[in-house]
Amino acid sequence: MKRYKKKEMLESVKTLEKANDIIGRNSKEDQSNLLDVLTQCQESAILLGTYIDSLGAKYSHLVKILEDYCENIYQMSTLLSDDYQCRELSKEIQKQLTQLNNGIRYDLPEYRKEVVFLPYKASMWDSLESIWKASDEDEDCDAYVIPIPYFDKNQDGSFGEIHYEGDQYPDYVPITNYEQYDFEERKPDMIFIHNPYDGGNYVTSVHPFFYSKNLKQYTDMLVYIPYFILDEIKPENKSEIEGMKHFCMTSGVFNADKVIVQSENMRQIYIDVLTEATKNTKEARKYWEEKILGLGSPKVDKVMSTKKDDLIIPEEWIKIIQKPDGRWKKIIFYNTSIEALLQSGRRMLRKMESVLAAFKENKDEVALLWRPHPLIENTLASMRPQLWNEYKIIRDKYISEAWGIYDNTADLDRAIAVGDAYYGDASSLVQLCRKVGKPVMLQNVTVDNEKDNSAVLIAEDCIQIDRKLLFVARDINIIFSLDMDNGKINLIDSIPEEDFIANRLSAKIVRWEQQLLFVPFNAKKIWIYRQDIKEWKSLVLMPVNNEDISLKMFQAIAYQDKVFLIGSNYPAIVCVDMEKETLTYFDRIYDCLKDKRKELEDCYVRCDCVQINDCFYMASALDNKVLKFDMSNCQYFWIEVGSDRNRYSGIAWDGSNFWLAPRQNTAIVKWDGTNKVTEYLLPQEFAAQCMHFLGVVYDGTKIIMPGGIDGSKTIKFKNGCADKFEILSEQYSFYKRINDGYIVSQTTEGELTVLDRDGRGLDYLCAVDIEALDSYKREQKVDIIDIIQKKLCIENHIISMHDLCSTVDVKGKEKQINEICGGKIWREMA
């Protein structure tokens, strides 16, 4: 059935009036042409009458006028040869059309909008539901929910199995089959979509008819709302924005007439990214400012309005949740993501096995609700079939043992409401759980959940003091030492004015006389610790653009009575006068890199540094330059080393040559310090990796380029044999040369190795007894429960999944609903 706006109906009546005037004055003309005109008039009247009849019985008088009109048109077609009769009929028809015009103009309601919602996966319907509810409650709107089919994609990109989930929506949502709605005929006023990829997704594709580029022709208002929620990012945080740019650049964003995002900050990020991508002009910015709206996400509406007491819990779930006395266990919502599996592979599978084993052991007190991402099977089967087979064994075993809940239904919001806390991978679900006040902990692939009698301390850096190594921890605020004679760990102190759970506060410790300077990486200040009197003092860095930035400094060099702090994300080298406690800034030193930094969104330099006499050398992470800085007079210059495409992760010195580790898929470079440069291509195994090594270290005989915590591999080769690599799977938190030529390294599992100058090694595990750690927490007045309840915690060897379970309150505290953003979005669009 064709649908009309009031304006279109009046235009149709006007067209019928013109036709009637022509026929009344020209009935003796070519009768075959006049018959065609009369036929078209009758067909138009029938379509118009059918539509008005659908509006209800109160408009039947208008339908009657159209019926009489059609009868007169028929009579006229039989009397075209009778000029008098035609003129009389024409007068009667004109009266009918005048009545019809007035009836449409004054009796019909102004207009009923027609709005279509096109979800593709039922589990993602929550990103549209509250807008649909608002439109469905609008008396002047007809809203249709039309689930659309989608395909799996084969490895070659072709379409595989087709899926349609129209039977998986809540009972209160009326479903229209996509084959029964004629988009070309009906031309809805608005179409809402939540899949923006068109053909650009490697795993699935909606039916090509429903690509955004095609839907545009059937509506004047195509609206895209993301099916996900991202972590909130400040618009000036360039490094984090770089990691989410691809969400801004999808087909749906470009083809939609309006794009609704979760917040004003996110709106500004979309505008900035899209303006830069489209000529970066004032006109482009104005276009995106009008198109992108930061009105919120309906996903939040859904989760906020879903209450545990209102849910119908499946009987098989109740058997797992309920204790013998009728009370409920604590319920942990365990979410596993596609990205974590693809990034960590089998390592993540082993992590999942340890998680499941830990929860199985505690199943009498804690119920596990495992809900994997709905596209894990499609993605792994398409991209990593062997990983899928191994994953499937773990999943099937869990389901068959039936001690925990496996939730693969479309009802995500039930899982959030039932769960007392969230544990799992980073995901849009994290933001939803935090919105409703659930404790959240992100799982860490390096933590073995079955080992809980001791806590492994992962370090960021260390120095040697006599026979002890002193460390700054990576993911917690603890300074600790290890006695190399007996392996004993001693917890010393924490950096003042910083949270106990804090990531990478300091990346470097520098010793000057009896003082230890902790170079700020994410710490707010430069902190100096007096070992002899156990006292802290601080120096404040000049802020950048009036803000405290993260990832400030990786490296520092002690020289005479000064310490030179080398900016990584901080745009300067800072000289600390340790006697006067003053700071001098060399803030023009990175001017030659700033344009590159805007383009690449990376740090200026990284962690490795070479000191030769009065000079230190640092390698640029943005291009092929090496900085030579003379600390005796503070003069410096940049030297181009190797091909233009090179960028570097670090620099080392073997006594004759410098070695430069690649930042990306370029070359390992050997440089004699003047003009001779030799480049060695990375092995093929590294072709798929983007960021590689922590840096580069010379241990006296070998060059080592250690893989970092992100999962990259390690390369070793003998000095002089750089074309013969040894590739190792180990990943490290740090790997460095310290006092007296010792090489100290720690794997991401916590295993510490100390090699002396002769290559003799000592192995340790940086693990502290749980009782000793608990005692330290009490001394520092650390409230773990308060931390977990208030912060988004990343699991580590100190705060674990078991702490999360201890924190959970089964009764919970449900947050109050503020304004439903779906209603706000509908009012804006309507």
MARVO-873810 format. One line per field, with one value per residue (C-alpha): residue number from 1; x, y, z. Coordinates in steps of 0.2 Angstrom, whole numbers. Example, Ala and Ser with C-alpha at 12.3 -4.5 7.8 and 13.67 -1.06 7.14 Angstrom:
<pts>
k = 1 2
xx = 62 68
yy = -22 -5
zz = 39 36
</pts>
This chain:
<pts>
k = 1 2 3 4 5 6 7 8 9 10 11 12 13 14 15 16 17 18 19 20 21 22 23 24 25 26 27 28 29 30 31 32 33 34 35 36 37 38 39 40 41 42 43 44 45 46 47 48 49 50 51 52 53 54 55 56 57 58 59 60 61 62 63 64 65 66 67 68 69 70 71 72 73 74 75 76 77 78 79 80 81 82 83 84 85 86 87 88 89 90 91 92 93 94 95 96 97 98 99 100 101 102 103 104 105 106 107 108 109 110 111 112 113 114 115 116 117 118 119 120 121 122 123 124 125 126 127 128 129 130 131 132 133 134 135 136 137 138 139 140 141 142 143 144 145 146 147 148 149 150 151 152 153 154 155 156 157 158 159 160 161 162 163 164 165 166 167 168 169 170 171 172 173 174 175 176 177 178 179 180 181 182 183 184 185 186 187 188 189 190 191 192 193 194 195 196 197 198 199 200 201 202 203 204 205 206 207 208 209 210 211 212 213 214 215 216 217 218 219 220 221 222 223 224 225 226 227 228 229 230 231 232 233 234 235 236 237 238 239 240 241 242 243 244 245 246 247 248 249 250 251 252 253 254 255 256 257 258 259 260 261 262 263 264 265 266 267 268 269 270 271 272 273 274 275 276 277 278 279 280 281 282 283 284 285 286 287 288 289 290 291 292 293 294 295 296 297 298 299 300 301 302 303 304 305 306 307 308 309 310 311 312 313 314 315 316 317 318 319 320 321 322 323 324 325 326 327 328 329 330 331 332 333 334 335 336 337 338 339 340 341 342 343 344 345 346 347 348 349 350 351 352 353 354 355 356 357 358 359 360 361 362 363 364 365 366 367 368 369 370 371 372 373 374 375 376 377 378 379 380 381 382 383 384 385 386 387 388 389 390 391 392 393 394 395 396 397 398 399 400 401 402 403 404 405 406 407 408 409 410 411 412 413 414 415 416 417 418 419 420 421 422 423 424 425 426 427 428 429 430 431 432 433 434 435 436 437 438 439 440 441 442 443 444 445 446 447 448 449 450 451 452 453 454 455 456 457 458 459 460 461 462 463 464 465 466 467 468 469 470 471 472 473 474 475 476 477 478 479 480 481 482 483 484 485 486 487 488 489 490 491 492 493 494 495 496 497 498 499 500 501 502 503 504 505 506 507 508 509 510 511 512 513 514 515 516 517 518 519 520 521 522 523 524 525 526 527 528 529 530 531 532 533 534 535 536 537 538 539 540 541 542 543 544 545 546 547 548 549 550 551 552 553 554 555 556 557 558 559 560 561 562 563 564 565 566 567 568 569 570 571 572 573 574 575 576 577 578 579 580 581 582 583 584 585 586 587 588 589 590 591 592 593 594 595 596 597 598 599 600 601 602 603 604 605 606 607 608 609 610 611 612 613 614 615 616 617 618 619 620 621 622 623 624 625 626 627 628 629 630 631 632 633 634 635 636 637 638 639 640 641 642 643 644 645 646 647 648 649 650 651 652 653 654 655 656 657 658 659 660 661 662 663 664 665 666 667 668 669 670 671 672 673 674 675 676 677 678 679 680 681 682 683 684 685 686 687 688 689 690 691 692 693 694 695 696 697 698 699 700 701 702 703 704 705 706 707 708 709 710 711 712 713 714 715 716 717 718 719 720 721 722 723 724 725 726 727 728 729 730 731 732 733 734 735 736 737 738 739 740 741 742 743 744 745 746 747 748 749 750 751 752 753 754 755 756 757 758 759 760 761 762 763 764 765 766 767 768 769 770 771 772 773 774 775 776 777 778 779 780 781 782 783 784 785 786 787 788 789 790 791 792 793 794 795 796 797 798 799 800 801 802 803 804 805 806 807 808 809 810 811 812 813 814 815 816 817 818 819 820 821 822 823 824 825 826 827 828 829 830
xx = 0 7 8 5 9 -5 5 6 -12 -17 -4 -13 -30 -23 -17 -34 -42 -30 -34 -53 -51 -41 -54 -69 -62 -56 -68 -68 -49 -40 -51 -37 -26 -41 -45 -27 -28 -45 -37 -23 -35 -45 -29 -23 -40 -40 -23 -28 -44 -35 -23 -37 -47 -32 -33 -50 -69 -70 -63 -75 -84 -68 -67 -85 -81 -67 -78 -91 -77 -71 -89 -90 -73 -80 -96 -85 -75 -91 -97 -82 -91 -105 -98 -113 -113 -94 -95 -109 -99 -84 -93 -99 -81 -75 -87 -81 -63 -66 -75 -60 -47 -56 -59 -41 -35 -46 -52 -36 -23 -8 3 8 26 32 48 58 70 82 91 102 106 93 107 110 92 95 104 88 74 71 70 57 47 46 41 28 20 19 1 7 19 19 34 40 53 60 75 86 95 114 128 143 158 170 189 189 176 162 145 142 127 112 104 88 84 66 60 72 65 55 36 31 40 29 40 37 45 58 50 33 39 41 54 52 33 32 48 48 51 66 76 87 101 115 126 138 149 140 152 167 166 177 166 148 138 120 110 117 100 101 118 118 122 107 95 98 87 72 71 75 82 94 100 115 117 131 127 141 148 166 176 175 190 194 194 212 219 226 234 218 208 220 215 196 197 190 174 172 176 163 151 136 144 147 130 119 110 112 124 119 134 135 141 146 165 162 153 168 180 169 169 188 192 180 184 202 198 187 198 199 190 178 164 168 168 151 144 150 144 127 127 134 124 129 112 117 115 99 109 111 92 89 102 96 78 81 79 84 67 57 66 60 76 77 75 91 100 91 98 116 112 103 111 103 95 87 99 107 126 136 135 149 146 161 163 175 179 184 198 207 206 213 227 232 227 231 238 220 213 225 219 201 204 212 197 185 195 195 176 173 183 172 155 147 148 150 140 148 138 149 143 155 154 140 152 166 161 159 175 186 179 182 199 207 199 212 209 191 193 202 190 176 183 184 166 158 167 160 142 142 149 134 141 140 128 132 122 121 104 100 95 111 103 97 115 120 105 108 126 133 149 158 174 182 188 188 171 156 148 161 153 135 140 148 132 122 135 142 160 171 187 196 205 223 230 246 238 235 219 223 239 233 245 257 256 268 275 278 291 294 312 326 342 356 361 375 368 350 339 326 311 296 281 272 253 253 260 274 293 301 318 325 340 350 358 342 328 319 306 304 290 298 285 273 274 265 249 245 232 238 231 240 247 265 268 287 296 314 323 339 351 360 370 358 343 332 323 308 305 286 278 260 264 259 276 294 297 314 316 330 335 344 329 315 308 299 300 293 296 282 283 277 260 257 242 237 235 244 248 251 266 278 295 303 321 333 352 362 377 387 375 361 348 342 324 320 302 293 275 281 288 304 320 320 336 335 348 348 357 347 331 327 321 327 317 324 307 312 321 307 302 308 297 281 273 277 269 253 253 258 251 266 279 294 307 306 315 333 347 366 378 396 406 397 385 369 360 341 332 316 301 294 307 325 334 345 347 365 364 380 377 392 386 368 371 362 358 349 357 348 352 346 332 318 305 314 307 315 311 328 346 361 380 392 408 410 393 376 361 343 328 313 297 287 290 306 324 336 350 369 377 396 391 397 392 392 375 369 351 344 326 315 310 294 286 285 276 259 264 263 273 287 301 303 320 337 350 368 373 392 390 372 360 343 327 314 296 284 269 258 263 277 291 309 324 342 358 377 386 392 379 364 357 355 341 335 317 310 292 295 288 295 290 308 325 340 358 362 377 393 386 373 358 341 325 308 295 277 274 285 301 317 334 350 365 383 396 402 384 381 363 352 333 320 302 296 282 277 267 249 250 265 255 240 250 258 240 235 250 247 228 223 205 204 185 183 195 186 169 174 187 188 201 213 217 235 244 240 221 213 197 196 196 182 171 175 169 152 136 122 109 117 113 103 105 90 85 87 80 78 89 79 65 77 83 66 61 76 73 54
yy = 0 17 29 48 63 76 87 73 70 88 88 72 80 95 84 76 93 98 82 85 102 96 82 94 106 93 78 78 76 60 48 35 48 54 36 34 50 44 27 35 46 31 22 37 39 20 21 37 29 14 24 35 20 13 28 23 24 42 46 35 51 55 37 38 54 45 30 42 50 34 30 47 44 27 35 49 35 29 46 54 56 66 83 89 74 76 94 90 76 87 99 86 79 96 98 81 85 102 92 80 94 102 86 81 99 101 83 73 74 84 68 51 48 31 25 9 0 -12 -22 -37 -47 -49 -47 -29 -24 -14 -1 4 -2 14 25 12 13 32 32 18 29 44 45 53 39 21 12 -4 -16 -26 -38 -40 -56 -57 -69 -77 -73 -86 -84 -78 -64 -73 -75 -91 -96 -84 -80 -72 -69 -62 -75 -70 -53 -50 -54 -35 -31 -33 -40 -36 -48 -39 -48 -40 -22 -13 1 8 9 16 27 28 45 38 22 18 6 0 -10 3 -9 -12 -25 -20 -32 -48 -59 -55 -45 -39 -43 -30 -23 -16 -8 10 16 7 12 31 30 25 38 56 53 38 37 27 23 11 -6 -4 8 14 19 37 47 65 74 79 62 58 42 34 41 33 16 20 30 16 17 34 30 16 17 20 35 43 38 42 58 59 49 47 44 41 57 75 70 56 68 80 65 60 78 80 63 65 84 79 65 76 90 98 114 125 119 101 104 113 98 85 96 96 78 70 71 67 62 46 27 17 3 12 15 -4 -9 4 -1 -20 -25 -42 -44 -42 -55 -73 -84 -100 -115 -123 -106 -107 -124 -117 -100 -107 -114 -129 -117 -106 -91 -86 -87 -73 -72 -67 -61 -68 -60 -66 -55 -58 -46 -54 -71 -65 -55 -68 -84 -100 -90 -84 -101 -106 -91 -96 -114 -107 -95 -109 -121 -107 -104 -123 -125 -111 -116 -119 -100 -92 -95 -91 -84 -86 -76 -75 -62 -68 -68 -78 -93 -84 -75 -89 -101 -89 -81 -94 -111 -121 -109 -111 -130 -128 -115 -126 -140 -129 -122 -139 -146 -132 -134 -153 -152 -140 -132 -115 -105 -103 -89 -88 -80 -63 -56 -47 -36 -50 -56 -39 -37 -55 -53 -46 -41 -41 -50 -53 -43 -25 -22 -10 -21 -13 4 -3 -13 3 13 2 1 -16 -19 -22 -31 -34 -51 -51 -65 -66 -70 -89 -89 -106 -100 -90 -94 -80 -64 -61 -44 -37 -24 -9 -5 -10 -4 -13 -8 -20 -37 -32 -27 -13 -12 -1 -12 -10 -11 -7 6 -4 -1 -18 -27 -44 -51 -60 -71 -79 -73 -65 -51 -36 -23 -6 8 16 32 46 54 40 26 9 2 12 7 11 26 26 19 22 23 33 33 49 48 41 47 37 47 39 46 50 39 41 48 66 72 68 59 57 45 46 28 33 42 34 51 57 74 79 91 97 96 110 104 103 113 115 96 82 70 52 42 56 49 32 36 47 49 54 65 74 83 82 70 72 66 62 65 51 59 74 87 91 85 91 93 91 99 87 99 115 104 115 110 117 113 110 112 115 98 89 103 93 78 87 86 68 65 73 61 45 47 39 45 55 42 26 18 14 26 25 35 37 49 66 62 52 45 42 35 43 32 44 43 38 51 49 62 66 76 83 84 95 110 105 106 93 89 75 63 54 35 22 23 36 23 18 22 15 7 9 10 0 1 -15 -5 -3 0 6 -6 1 -9 -6 2 -6 -18 -10 -15 -19 -6 -6 11 15 32 41 36 17 10 -9 -14 -31 -35 -43 -61 -65 -70 -52 -46 -46 -37 -18 -12 -24 -23 -15 -9 -17 -23 -29 -42 -43 -56 -55 -42 -44 -36 -41 -44 -33 -37 -35 -52 -48 -61 -59 -59 -64 -64 -65 -49 -50 -62 -51 -60 -76 -74 -84 -81 -84 -84 -75 -58 -46 -32 -26 -31 -20 -19 -12 -9 -19 -25 -36 -40 -41 -46 -51 -60 -56 -71 -64 -75 -64 -68 -60 -63 -57 -52 -70 -75 -85 -83 -83 -86 -80 -78 -61 -68 -62 -72 -67 -64 -53 -43 -42 -35 -22 -17 -14 -4 7 8 0 -4 -17 -18 1 1 -12 -5 13 9 -1 -13 -23 -39 -42 -53 -42 -39 -54 -62 -69 -51 -47 -61 -56 -38 -43 -39 -51 -38 -26 -7 -3 15 26 29 47 53 40 45 36 48 63 55 53 71 78 67 69
zz = 0 -5 10 8 17 18 6 -7 -5 -9 -24 -30 -29 -38 -52 -54 -55 -69 -78 -76 -83 -99 -102 -100 -113 -125 -125 -144 -146 -148 -137 -135 -126 -115 -110 -104 -94 -86 -82 -73 -64 -58 -52 -42 -34 -29 -21 -12 -6 0 10 18 22 32 43 51 49 54 37 27 20 10 4 -2 -12 -20 -24 -32 -41 -49 -54 -63 -71 -78 -84 -93 -102 -110 -115 -122 -139 -130 -128 -117 -105 -103 -98 -85 -78 -77 -67 -55 -54 -50 -35 -29 -30 -21 -7 -6 -6 9 18 17 22 37 42 41 54 49 46 53 52 48 56 53 64 56 69 63 79 92 106 99 99 115 105 97 109 119 104 96 113 112 94 97 110 99 93 76 72 65 70 63 69 54 59 44 38 39 32 40 29 23 23 5 9 1 9 20 30 31 48 53 71 70 82 96 101 117 116 117 101 86 72 53 41 30 14 18 19 2 5 -12 -11 7 8 27 35 45 46 61 59 71 59 50 41 24 16 27 41 39 49 45 33 33 17 4 1 19 16 22 4 -3 11 8 -7 2 16 19 36 39 57 63 81 86 94 106 119 120 135 137 130 132 115 117 121 104 108 114 100 88 94 90 74 64 73 66 48 44 29 41 48 30 23 37 38 57 69 87 99 118 124 120 122 109 98 98 94 79 73 74 66 52 49 47 35 24 19 36 31 41 29 33 52 51 41 54 69 61 58 74 89 107 114 123 120 121 128 144 145 143 156 169 167 169 187 194 204 188 178 174 178 168 180 174 180 197 200 199 207 223 238 247 260 246 247 231 228 222 203 193 175 165 147 134 119 101 102 117 109 92 101 114 105 115 129 131 130 145 154 152 158 174 177 174 186 199 199 198 214 222 214 231 235 218 202 186 172 156 141 127 113 101 86 93 84 67 69 75 62 48 54 66 63 73 88 86 88 104 110 107 117 132 129 127 142 153 146 148 166 170 186 179 168 149 141 122 122 114 131 136 149 159 161 167 179 187 189 205 197 180 176 159 144 140 131 129 143 155 153 155 171 178 174 185 199 197 202 187 185 168 167 164 153 163 179 183 194 201 210 225 239 234 223 209 208 190 189 178 182 194 201 210 228 234 233 232 218 221 210 206 202 186 190 208 219 228 229 233 234 231 240 227 240 246 234 248 244 255 253 256 253 241 231 240 234 222 222 228 212 199 182 178 190 186 172 178 195 196 211 216 232 245 235 223 210 202 185 182 169 175 192 194 201 201 218 227 241 254 258 274 283 273 268 252 243 227 212 201 182 172 165 146 140 158 160 168 154 155 148 153 153 150 153 164 165 181 177 191 202 189 182 164 162 144 139 130 129 138 125 133 142 160 169 188 199 213 225 222 218 203 185 169 153 135 127 109 108 99 87 73 77 81 64 63 80 75 60 69 87 95 108 104 111 121 135 129 131 128 138 131 142 143 129 129 113 111 96 89 89 75 61 58 69 84 97 103 119 127 146 149 140 136 117 106 88 78 66 52 53 41 28 29 32 49 66 82 99 107 105 112 111 109 111 92 85 90 87 84 86 74 81 67 52 46 49 63 60 65 65 68 75 59 41 40 42 39 39 42 38 51 49 41 58 62 46 55 70 71 87 92 104 121 115 113 125 122 135 131 117 110 104 112 106 119 115 126 136 121 115 103 101 106 94 99 89 92 89 71 65 64 49 59 72 86 89 106 112 129 133 146 157 156 150 154 158 175 187 184 167 175 164 173 165 170 160 160 171 185 182 185 178 183 172 177 165 162 158 174 178 194 192 204 205 212 222 240 252 253 272 270 257 267 282 270 264 282 286 271 275 259 257 243 244 242 228 218 221 216 202 186 191 180 187 193 204 219 216 209 204 222 229 217 223 241 237 230 239 234 238 227 225 209 203 199 181 175 159 146 132 119 122 120 104 97 102 93 77 77
</pts>
